Amino acid sequence: MDGKGWNAWGEGAAFGLQHGMAVIPYALLKYYRKLNLSSDETMLLIHLLSFRQVEGIEFPSLEDLQSVTGRSISAIAGELQKLMKEGFISIDGANDELRNLHYEQYNFTGLFNKLGNVLAEAAQEAADGRSSASQHSGHTVTRIAGNSTAAAEPESRNLFSIFEKEFGRPLSPMECETISGWVDQDRYPEELILLALKESVFAGKVHFRYIDRILLEWSRNRVKNAQDVKNYNQKFRGGGR
């Protein structure tokens, strides 16, 4: 290829880059460790931002994310759950009135707020001229917090894996958020969630709405563990839900 050919190639590459670029906050690349994010979680956030900006996809499927990351769907689902649990992203519902459609989209407000706080802290550190010893202490706290988060992840991912096995398919991000809500907001014990899943399997109604109804009914009747479930079922045996 002669000089003109290489110039044409470069111009073509430049054109392609200009029409397929995503704007990624540099603060995310620089400070993701301070936010206790792993490299995989950070790359997942970058892909979510890229899908929105370049392809106009507000809510990529787990299969979409698997195709660009090359990682397992269960691992991606677990990381999405952690990102939602820790407030980096959330899921919003929206309506397209022209087409009369309801759709979902990722909301990155939490991520941007966290990055803003990190930038403010970095600016304050620079202004105050904090000592290297103080900075080292801050890194130690970050590592400890990161280890604590990492220790909690296998338990949550194990819960997802059990549900995926019973459903016979990967969970959607909304289903992951539902399970997260049962644990973090409703404070249902993991044992109780699995018992509700078992009840739904026996009833032949393996879907999240039915499981949620079981958990709500048990909560109203102060059912908190396996023995309570056994006593409750014996008391109301033969009754319909």
Secondary structure, 3 states (H helix, E strand, C coil): CCHHHHHHHHHHHHHHHHCCCCCCCHHHHHHCCCCCCCHHHHHHHHHHHHHHHHHCCCCCCHHHHHHHHCCCHHHHHHHHHHHHHCCCCEEEEEEECCCCEEEEEEECHHHHHHHHHHHHHHHHHHHHCCCHHHHHHHHHHHHHHHHHHHHHHHHHHHHHHHHHHHHCCCCCHHHHHHHHHHHHCCCCCHHHHHHHHHHHHHHCCCCHHHHHHHHHHHHHCCCCCHHHHHHHHHHCCCCCC
